[in-house]
Amino acid sequence: MTGNTKAPSKFGVLIFPGFEPLDVFGPVEALQMLSREVKLDITWIGPTLAPVSTAPKDIEMNTTGSLIDTRVVPTHTYDNPPKDLEVLLVPGGMGALAEVPTSAAPVSFIEKTYPKLKYLITICNGVELAARAGVLDGKRATGNKDTWKTTIAVRPQVHWVRVARYVVDGNCWTSGGVSAGIDATLAWIAHVYGEEVARKGANFMEYEWRDDRNWDPFAYIFGAEV
């Protein structure tokens, strides 16, 4: 364990209509590997206890008529979250966009919950939810490079970092798009529990961990603006 007298063990995954599956299940897989080494609990926090869909009918997800509807059943609600929550994982997805009405509730939850957390980890454009909550003001942060222009416009008070796989500022860990969330979570595990633990989990996942936070070809592929 590095730099912590007591490592956190209470994790919450914030879910909302239109969340991106890999933003959630990639980092959670890394945490599941961690659970083989240490005791931890993961809770699922949604607007209600009803299943939350990745592709709800009232959010325009695609124009092809595809039927893709992954659902997660929350264990807790925004109004009744775990009282001992220490780490909050915030995914992105179409449902995180400001123009989606249901995105206001997770923003309020983050604003209310952040002061009690030991760590906040955002994935992809999930950083927009945290930024809108005001908890990243004055901090360095990054997000999905394909939607970079939209993301940085959400909150000018954030010091946006264009070229970064993930960014760490205080207790806030923000990652680039989708799969970058796995790298950020593994890096966070290395920070808290040691690199050997993180590397062991990555190897068991057969995942090629990009542990260089500055490795970010996607900033150039997508032409993310400075």
PAZAPA-4460 file (N, C-alpha, C; in steps of 0.05 Angstrom, whole numbers, plus 32768, in hexadecimal, padded with zeros to 4 digits):
% residues 226
    n_x    n_y    n_z   ca_x   ca_y   ca_z    c_x    c_y    c_z   seq   type   mol
   8011   7FE8   8000   8000   8000   8000   8012   8019   8000     1      M     A
   800D   802C   7FEE   801E   8043   7FEB   8011   805D   7FF4     2      T     A
   801C   806A   8008   8013   8085   800F   7FF8   8085   801D     3      G     A
   7FEE   806F   8027   7FD4   806F   8034   7FD6   805D   804D     4      N     A
   7FCD   8067   8064   7FCD   8057   807C   7FB5   8044   807B     5      T     A
   7FA0   804B   806E   7F89   803A   806B   7F7D   803D   804F     6      K     A
   7F80   8029   803F   7F77   802A   8024   7F58   8029   8023     7      A     A
   7F4C   8037   8010   7F2F   8036   800E   7F25   801A   8005     8      P     A
   7F0D   8014   800E   7F02   7FF9   8008   7EE4   7FFC   7FFE     9      S     A
   7ED9   8014   7FFF   7EBD   8018   7FF8   7EBB   8027   7FDE    10      K     A
   7EB3   8019   7FC9   7EB2   8025   7FAE   7E95   8028   7FA5    11      F     A
   7E90   803D   7F96   7E76   8041   7F8A   7E79   8047   7F6C    12      G     A
   7E68   803B   7F5C   7E68   8040   7F3F   7E4E   8050   7F3A    13      V     A
   7E52   8068   7F30   7E3B   807A   7F29   7E30   8072   7F0E    14      L     A
   7E17   806A   7F0C   7E0B   8063   7EF3   7DF3   8074   7EED    15      I     A
   7DEE   8078   7ED3   7DD8   808A   7ECA   7DD0   8080   7EAF    16      F     A
   7DB8   8087   7EA6   7DAE   807E   7E8B   7DC2   8087   7E76    17      P     A
   7DCA   8075   7E65   7DDC   807B   7E4F   7DFA   807B   7E57    18      G     A
   7E01   806C   7E6C   7E1D   8069   7E73   7E2C   8057   7E5F    19      F     A
   7E46   805B   7E5C   7E56   804B   7E49   7E5F   8032   7E57    20      E     A
   7E59   801A   7E4B   7E5F   8001   7E59   7E7C   7FFD   7E62    21      P     A
   7E8F   8001   7E4F   7EAB   7FFC   7E56   7EB6   8010   7E6A    22      L     A
   7EAB   8028   7E6A   7EB2   803C   7E7F   7EAE   8031   7E9B    23      D     A
   7E9A   8020   7E9D   7E93   8014   7EB7   7EA1   7FF9   7EBB    24      V     A
   7E9D   7FE7   7EA7   7EA5   7FCB   7EAC   7EC3   7FC7   7EA9    25      F     A
   7ED1   7FD8   7E9A   7EEE   7FD6   7E99   7EFB   7FDC   7EB5    26      G     A
   7EF6   7FF4   7EC0   7F00   7FF9   7EDB   7EF6   7FE6   7EF0    27      P     A
   7EDD   7FDE   7EEE   7ED3   7FCB   7F03   7EE1   7FB0   7F01    28      V     A
   7EE8   7FA8   7EE8   7EF8   7F8F   7EE6   7F13   7F92   7EF4    29      E     A
   7F1F   7FA9   7EF1   7F39   7FAD   7EFF   7F35   7FAC   7F1D    30      A     A
   7F1F   7FB8   7F27   7F18   7FB7   7F43   7F12   7F9B   7F4C    31      L     A
   7F05   7F8B   7F3B   7EFF   7F70   7F42   7F19   7F60   7F45    32      Q     A
   7F2D   7F66   7F34   7F47   7F59   7F38   7F53   7F61   7F53    33      M     A
   7F50   7F7B   7F5A   7F5A   7F85   7F73   7F4D   7F76   7F8B    34      L     A
   7F33   7F6F   7F87   7F25   7F62   7F9D   7F30   7F47   7FA4    35      S     A
   7F40   7F3C   7F92   7F4E   7F22   7F98   7F65   7F26   7FAC    36      R     A
   7F6E   7F40   7FAE   7F85   7F46   7FBF   7F7D   7F53   7FD9    37      E     A
   7F67   7F64   7FD8   7F5F   7F73   7FF0   7F41   7F72   7FF2    38      V     A
   7F36   7F78   800A   7F19   7F78   800E   7F0F   7F93   8004    39      K     A
   7EFB   7F92   7FF2   7EEE   7FAA   7FE9   7ED1   7FA5   7FE2    40      L     A
   7EC1   7FBA   7FE2   7EA5   7FB8   7FDB   7E9F   7FCB   7FC5    41      D     A
   7E8F   7FC3   7FB1   7E87   7FD4   7F9B   7E68   7FD6   7F9B    42      I     A
   7E5F   7FEF   7F9C   7E42   7FF4   7F9A   7E3C   8003   7F80    43      T     A
   7E23   8000   7F78   7E19   800C   7F5F   7E04   8020   7F65    44      W     A
   7E09   8039   7F5E   7DF8   804F   7F66   7DEA   805B   7F4E    45      I     A
   7DCF   8059   7F4D   7DBF   8062   7F37   7DA9   8075   7F40    46      G     A
   7D9A   807F   7F2C   7D85   8092   7F33   7D6F   8085   7F44    47      P     A
   7D69   806C   7F3E   7D56   805C   7F4E   7D62   8040   7F50    48      T     A
   7D53   802E   7F5C   7D5C   8012   7F5D   7D54   8002   7F45    49      L     A
   7D48   800F   7F31   7D40   8002   7F18   7D59   7FFE   7F07    50      A     A
   7D5A   7FEA   7EF6   7D71   7FE6   7EE4   7D76   7FFF   7ED3    51      P     A
   7D90   8005   7ED0   7D99   801D   7EC1   7DA5   8013   7EA7    52      V     A
   7D9B   801E   7E91   7DA2   8015   7E76   7DB8   8026   7E6A    53      S     A
   7DC9   8018   7E5A   7DDE   8026   7E4B   7DD2   8034   7E32    54      T     A
   7DBA   802D   7E2A   7DAE   8038   7E12   7D90   803C   7E16    55      A     A
   7D88   804E   7E28   7D6C   8054   7E2C   7D5F   8060   7E13    56      P     A
   7D45   805B   7E10   7D38   8064   7DF8   7D36   8082   7DF5    57      K     A
   7D37   8090   7E0C   7D34   80AD   7E0B   7D4F   80BC   7E07    58      D     A
   7D65   80AD   7E03   7D7F   80B9   7DFC   7D87   80AF   7DE1    59      I     A
   7D8C   80C1   7DCE   7D94   80B9   7DB3   7DB0   80AC   7DB4    60      E     A
   7DB2   8092   7DB1   7DCB   8084   7DB3   7DD7   807E   7D97    61      M     A
   7DC6   8077   7D84   7DD0   8071   7D69   7DBA   8075   7D55    62      N     A
   7DC1   8075   7D3C   7DAD   8079   7D27   7DAA   8060   7D15    63      T     A
   7DB4   8049   7D1F   7DB3   8031   7D0E   7D9D   801E   7D16    64      T     A
   7D8F   8024   7D2C   7D7A   8012   7D35   7D84   7FFA   7D44    65      G     A
   7D9E   7FFB   7D4C   7DAA   7FE5   7D5B   7D9D   7FE1   7D76    66      S     A
   7D9B   7FC9   7D7F   7D8F   7FC3   7D99   7DA6   7FBA   7DAC    67      L     A
   7DB0   7FCC   7DBC   7DC5   7FC6   7DD0   7DBC   7FD3   7DEA    68      I     A
   7DB6   7FC3   7DFD   7DAA   7FCD   7E16   7DB5   7FBE   7E2E    69      D     A
   7DCD   7FC5   7E37   7DD8   7FBA   7E4F   7DCD   7FC8   7E67    70      T     A
   7DC6   7FB9   7E7B   7DBA   7FC6   7E93   7DC8   7FBD   7EAD    71      R     A
   7DCA   7FD0   7EBF   7DD5   7FCB   7ED9   7DC0   7FD1   7EEE    72      V     A
   7DBE   7FC0   7F02   7DAB   7FC4   7F18   7DBA   7FD1   7F2F    73      V     A
   7DB3   7FEA   7F36   7DC0   7FF8   7F4C   7DBB   7FEA   7F67    74      P     A
   7DCF   7FEE   7F79   7DCC   7FE5   7F95   7DC3   7FFC   7FA6    75      T     A
   7DC8   8015   7F9D   7DC2   802D   7FAC   7DB8   8042   7F98    76      H     A
   7DAC   8057   7FA3   7DA2   806D   7F93   7DB2   8087   7F99    77      T     A
   7DAE   809B   7F88   7DBB   80B5   7F8D   7DB1   80C0   7FA8    78      Y     A
   7D98   80BB   7FAF   7D8D   80C6   7FC7   7D94   80B5   7FE0    79      D     A
   7D9C   809D   7FDB   7DA3   808B   7FF2   7DBD   807C   7FEC    80      N     A
   7DD3   808A   7FEA   7DED   807D   7FE3   7DF9   8070   7FFB    81      P     A
   7E0E   8060   7FF7   7E1C   8054   800E   7E28   806A   801F    82      P     A
   7E25   8067   8039   7E2E   807C   804B   7E4C   807D   804F    83      K     A
   7E5A   8067   8048   7E76   8065   804C   7E86   8065   8032    84      D     A
   7E7B   8071   801D   7E87   8071   8003   7EA2   8080   8004    85      L     A
   7EB7   8073   7FF8   7ED2   807F   7FF8   7EDC   8086   7FDD    86      E     A
   7ED5   8076   7FC9   7EDE   807A   7FAD   7EC6   8079   7F9B    87      V     A
   7EC4   808E   7F8A   7EAD   808F   7F77   7EB8   808D   7F5B    88      L     A
   7EAE   807A   7F4B   7EB5   8077   7F2F   7E9F   8083   7F1E    89      L     A
   7EA6   8096   7F0D   7E92   80A4   7EFC   7E98   809E   7EDF    90      V     A
   7E87   808E   7ED2   7E8B   8088   7EB5   7E80   809F   7EA4    91      P     A
   7E85   809C   7E8A   7E79   80AF   7E77   7E64   80A0   7E66    92      G     A
   7E5F   80AC   7E4F   7E4A   80A1   7E3D   7E38   80B7   7E33    93      G     A
   7E26   80B0   7E21   7E13   80C4   7E17   7E03   80D1   7E2D    94      M     A
   7DFE   80C2   7E42   7DEE   80CB   7E58   7DFB   80E0   7E6A    95      G     A
   7E16   80E4   7E65   7E24   80F8   7E75   7E23   8114   7E69    96      A     A
   7E19   8116   7E51   7E18   8130   7E43   7E05   8143   7E50    97      L     A
   7E0D   815C   7E50   7DFD   8171   7E5E   7DE1   8174   7E52    98      A     A
   7DDE   816E   7E38   7DC4   8171   7E2C   7DB0   815B   7E32    99      E     A
   7DBA   8146   7E40   7DA9   8130   7E48   7D9E   8136   7E64   100      V     A
   7D84   8139   7E66   7D78   8142   7E80   7D7F   8131   7E98   101      P     A
   7D81   8116   7E94   7D87   8105   7EAA   7DA3   8107   7EB5   102      T     A
   7DB5   8117   7EA7   7DD0   811A   7EB0   7DD2   812D   7EC8   103      S     A
   7DBD   813D   7ECD   7DBE   8150   7EE3   7DC0   8142   7EFE   104      A     A
   7DB2   812C   7F01   7DB1   811E   7F1B   7DCD   8113   7F23   105      A     A
   7DDC   8106   7F11   7DF7   80FD   7F1A   7E09   8115   7F1F   106      P     A
   7E06   812B   7F11   7E16   8143   7F17   7E11   814C   7F34   107      V     A
   7DF8   814D   7F3C   7DF1   8155   7F57   7DFC   8142   7F6C   108      S     A
   7DFB   8128   7F65   7E05   8113   7F77   7E23   8117   7F7B   109      F     A
   7E32   811C   7F66   7E4F   8120   7F68   7E55   8138   7F79   110      I     A
   7E47   814E   7F74   7E4B   8166   7F84   7E47   8162   7FA2   111      E     A
   7E33   8152   7FA8   7E2C   814D   7FC4   7E3F   8139   7FD1   112      K     A
   7E49   8126   7FC1   7E58   810F   7FCC   7E76   8114   7FCC   113      T     A
   7E80   8123   7FBA   7E9D   8126   7FB7   7EAC   812E   7FD1   114      Y     A
   7EA1   8141   7FE1   7EB0   8148   7FF9   7EB4   8131   800D   115      P     A
   7EA5   811C   800B   7EA7   8105   801D   7EBA   80F0   8012   116      K     A
   7EC3   80F2   7FF9   7ED2   80DD   7FEC   7EF0   80DF   7FF2   117      L     A
   7EFD   80C8   7FF0   7F1A   80C7   7FF1   7F25   80CB   7FD4   118      K     A
   7F16   80BF   7FC0   7F1E   80C1   7FA5   7F06   80C3   7F92   119      Y     A
   7F0A   80D2   7F7C   7EF7   80D3   7F67   7F05   80CB   7F4D   120      L     A
   7EFA   80B7   7F3F   7F05   80AE   7F26   7EF1   80B1   7F10   121      I     A
   7EF7   80C1   7EFB   7EE5   80C4   7EE5   7EF0   80B7   7ECB   122      T     A
   7EDE   80AD   7EBB   7EE5   809F   7EA3   7ED9   80AD   7E8B   123      I     A
   7EEA   80B2   7E76   7EDF   80BD   7E5D   7ED1   80D8   7E62   124      C     A
   7EBA   80DC   7E55   7EAC   80F5   7E59   7E9C   80F6   7E73   125      N     A
   7EA0   80E2   7E84   7E95   80E3   7E9F   7EA1   80FB   7EAE   126      G     A
   7EB8   8104   7EA5   7EC5   811C   7EB1   7EB3   8134   7EAF   127      V     A
   7EA1   8134   7E9A   7E8F   814B   7E97   7E7C   814D   7EAF   128      E     A
   7E73   8136   7EB9   7E61   8136   7ED0   7E6F   8142   7EE8   129      L     A
   7E88   813A   7EED   7E97   8144   7F04   7E9D   8162   7F00   130      A     A
   7EA4   816A   7EE7   7EA9   8186   7EE1   7E91   8197   7EE6   131      A     A
   7E7A   818E   7EDD   7E61   819D   7EE1   7E5A   819F   7EFE   132      R     A
   7E63   818C   7F0E   7E5E   818C   7F2B   7E70   81A0   7F39   133      A     A
   7E84   81AA   7F2B   7E96   81BE   7F36   7EAD   81B3   7F46   134      G     A
   7EB0   8199   7F48   7EC4   818D   7F5A   7EDF   818C   7F4D   135      V     A
   7EE1   8193   7F33   7EFB   8193   7F25   7F06   81AF   7F21   136      L     A
   7EF8   81C3   7F2B   7F00   81DF   7F27   7F1C   81E3   7F32   137      D     A
   7F2E   81EE   7F21   7F49   81F3   7F2A   7F5B   81DB   7F28   138      G     A
   7F51   81C4   7F20   7F60   81AB   7F1E   7F66   81A5   7F01   139      K     A
   7F7B   8195   7EFD   7F81   818A   7EE3   7F70   8172   7EDE   140      R     A
   7F66   816F   7EC5   7F55   8158   7EBF   7F56   8153   7EA1   141      A     A
   7F4F   813A   7E99   7F4D   8133   7E7D   7F33   8124   7E78   142      T     A
   7F2F   811D   7E5E   7F16   810E   7E57   7F19   8103   7E3B   143      G     A
   7F03   80FB   7E30   7F02   80EF   7E15   7F0C   8103   7E00   144      N     A
   7F1E   80FB   7DEF   7F29   810E   7DDB   7F17   8111   7DC3   145      K     A
   7F06   80FD   7DBE   7EF4   8100   7DA7   7EDF   8116   7DAC   146      D     A
   7ED9   811A   7DC5   7EC5   812E   7DCD   7ED2   8146   7DDC   147      T     A
   7EEC   814A   7DD7   7EFC   815D   7DE7   7EF0   8179   7DE7   148      W     A
   7EE9   8183   7DD0   7EDF   819E   7DCE   7EC6   81A2   7DDF   149      K     A
   7EB5   818F   7DDE   7E9C   8190   7DEE   7EA2   818E   7E0C   150      T     A
   7EB5   817C   7E12   7EBC   8178   7E2F   7EC7   8191   7E3C   151      T     A
   7EDB   819D   7E2F   7EE8   81B4   7E3C   7ED6   81CC   7E3D   152      I     A
   7EC2   81CD   7E2C   7EAF   81E4   7E2D   7E9C   81E2   7E45   153      A     A
   7E9A   81CA   7E51   7E87   81C6   7E67   7E8F   81D7   7E7F   154      V     A
   7EA9   81DA   7E84   7EB2   81E7   7E9D   7ECE   81F3   7E99   155      R     A
   7ED0   820C   7E91   7EE9   8219   7E8C   7EFB   821B   7EA5   156      P     A
   7EEE   8219   7EBD   7EFE   821B   7ED6   7F10   8203   7EDA   157      Q     A
   7F0D   81EE   7ECB   7F1E   81D7   7ECD   7F37   81DB   7EBC   158      V     A
   7F4E   81D2   7EC5   7F66   81D4   7EB5   7F68   81BB   7EA4   159      H     A
   7F5D   81BC   7E8C   7F5B   81A5   7E7B   7F76   819D   7E6F   160      W     A
   7F7D   8183   7E70   7F96   8179   7E65   7F8F   8169   7E4C   161      V     A
   7F98   8173   7E35   7F91   8167   7E1C   7F9F   814C   7E18   162      R     A
   7FB9   814B   7E1B   7FC8   8132   7E16   7FCE   8124   7E30   163      V     A
   7FBD   8110   7E35   7FC0   8100   7E4E   7FAF   80E7   7E4D   164      A     A
   7FBA   80D1   7E54   7FAA   80B8   7E56   7F98   80BB   7E6F   165      R     A
   7FA4   80C6   7E84   7F95   80CC   7E9C   7FA4   80E2   7EAB   166      Y     A
   7F95   80F0   7EBD   7FA1   8106   7ECC   7F9A   8102   7EE9   167      V     A
   7FAD   8108   7EFA   7FA9   8107   7F17   7FAD   8123   7F23   168      V     A
   7F99   812C   7F32   7F9C   8146   7F40   7F8E   8143   7F5B   169      D     A
   7F9F   8141   7F70   7F94   813C   7F8A   7F87   8121   7F8C   170      G     A
   7F6E   8120   7F94   7F60   8106   7F96   7F4E   8101   7F7E   171      N     A
   7F52   8111   7F68   7F42   810D   7F50   7F53   8100   7F3A   172      C     A
   7F49   80EA   7F2F   7F56   80DC   7F19   7F43   80DD   7F02   173      W     A
   7F4B   80E9   7EEC   7F3A   80EB   7ED4   7F48   80DE   7EBD   174      T     A
   7F39   80D0   7EAC   7F45   80C1   7E96   7F3B   80C9   7E7B   175      S     A
   7F49   80C1   7E66   7F40   80C6   7E4B   7F28   80B4   7E44   176      G     A
   7F25   80AE   7E2A   7F0D   80A0   7E21   7F0D   8082   7E26   177      G     A
   7EF7   8079   7E30   7EEF   805D   7E33   7F04   804B   7E3F   178      V     A
   7F15   803E   7E2E   7F28   802B   7E39   7F3D   8038   7E4A   179      S     A
   7F41   8052   7E48   7F54   8060   7E59   7F4D   805D   7E76   180      A     A
   7F33   8058   7E7C   7F2A   8055   7E97   7F36   803D   7EA4   181      G     A
   7F3C   8028   7E95   7F4A   8011   7EA0   7F66   8018   7EA9   182      I     A
   7F74   8027   7E97   7F8F   802F   7E9E   7F90   8041   7EB7   183      D     A
   7F7D   8053   7EB8   7F7C   8065   7ECF   7F76   8056   7EE9   184      A     A
   7F64   8043   7EE7   7F5D   8034   7EFF   7F74   8022   7F08   185      T     A
   7F82   8016   7EF5   7F9A   8006   7EFD   7FAF   8018   7F09   186      L     A
   7FB2   8030   7EFE   7FC6   8043   7F09   7FBE   804B   7F26   187      A     A
   7FA4   804F   7F29   7F9A   8056   7F44   7F9F   803F   7F57   188      W     A
   7F9B   8026   7F4E   7FA0   800F   7F5F   7FBE   800E   7F66   189      I     A
   7FCF   8014   7F53   7FEC   8014   7F58   7FF3   802A   7F6D   190      A     A
   7FE6   8041   7F6B   7FEB   8057   7F7D   7FE3   8050   7F9A   191      H     A
   7FCD   8042   7F9D   7FC3   803C   7FB8   7FCD   8022   7FC3   192      V     A
   7FCE   800D   7FB2   7FD5   7FF2   7FBC   7FF0   7FE8   7FB2   193      Y     A
   7FFD   7FF7   7FA1   8017   7FEF   7F97   8016   7FE5   7F7A   194      G     A
   802C   7FEA   7F6B   802C   7FE2   7F4F   802B   7FC4   7F4B   195      E     A
   8036   7FB5   7F5D   8035   7F97   7F5A   8019   7F8D   7F5A   196      E     A
   8008   7F98   7F6B   7FEC   7F90   7F6C   7FDE   7F98   7F52   197      V     A
   7FE3   7FB0   7F48   7FD6   7FB9   7F2F   7FE0   7FA9   7F17   198      A     A
   7FFA   7FA3   7F16   8005   7F94   7F00   7FFA   7F77   7F00   199      R     A
   7FF7   7F6C   7F17   7FEC   7F51   7F19   7FCF   7F50   7F0F   200      K     A
   7FBF   7F64   7F16   7FA4   7F65   7F0C   7FA3   7F69   7EEE   201      G     A
   7FB4   7F7B   7EE3   7FB4   7F7F   7EC6   7FBC   7F66   7EB7   202      A     A
   7FD0   7F58   7EC2   7FD9   7F40   7EB5   7FC3   7F2A   7EB5   203      N     A
   7FB5   7F28   7ECB   7FA0   7F14   7ECD   7F89   7F1A   7EB9   204      F     A
   7F85   7F34   7EB5   7F71   7F3D   7EA1   7F7B   7F3A   7E84   205      M     A
   7F95   7F33   7E82   7FA2   7F33   7E67   7F9E   7F4E   7E59   206      E     A
   7FA2   7F63   7E69   7F9F   7F7E   7E5F   7FBA   7F8C   7E5E   207      Y     A
   7FC1   7F98   7E47   7FDA   7FA6   7E44   7FD7   7FC2   7E50   208      E     A
   7FDF   7FC5   7E69   7FDB   7FDD   7E78   7FEC   7FF3   7E6D   209      W     A
   7FE0   800A   7E65   7FEF   8022   7E5D   7FF3   8032   7E76   210      R     A
   800A   802E   7E83   800E   803B   7E9D   801C   8056   7E9B   211      D     A
   801F   8060   7E82   802B   807B   7E7E   8014   808E   7E7B   212      D     A
   8010   809F   7E8E   7FF9   80B2   7E8E   7FFA   80C6   7E77   213      R     A
   8012   80C9   7E6B   8015   80DC   7E55   8012   80D0   7E39   214      N     A
   800E   80B5   7E38   800A   80A8   7E1F   7FEE   80AD   7E15   215      W     A
   7FEC   80BD   7DFF   7FD1   80C4   7DF6   7FD1   80CB   7DD8   216      D     A
   7FD3   80B6   7DC7   7FD1   80BC   7DAA   7FB6   80C6   7DA1   217      P     A
   7FA2   80C1   7DB2   7F86   80C7   7DAA   7F81   80E5   7DAA   218      F     A
   7F91   80F4   7DB9   7F90   8111   7DB8   7F96   811C   7D9C   219      A     A
   7FA7   810D   7D8E   7FAF   8115   7D73   7F9D   8108   7D5E   220      Y     A
   7F95   80EF   7D63   7F84   80E1   7D50   7F69   80F0   7D4D   221      I     A
   7F5F   80FA   7D63   7F45   8108   7D63   7F49   8127   7D60   222      F     A
   7F63   812F   7D5E   7F68   814C   7D5B   7F5D   815D   7D72   223      G     A
   7F5F   8152   7D8A   7F55   8161   7DA1   7F63   817D   7DA3   224      A     A
   7F53   8191   7DA7   7F5E   81AC   7DA8   7F6C   81B2   7DC2   225      E     A
   7F80   81C3   7DC1   7F8E   81CA   7DDA   7F7C   81DA   7DEC   226      V     A
***
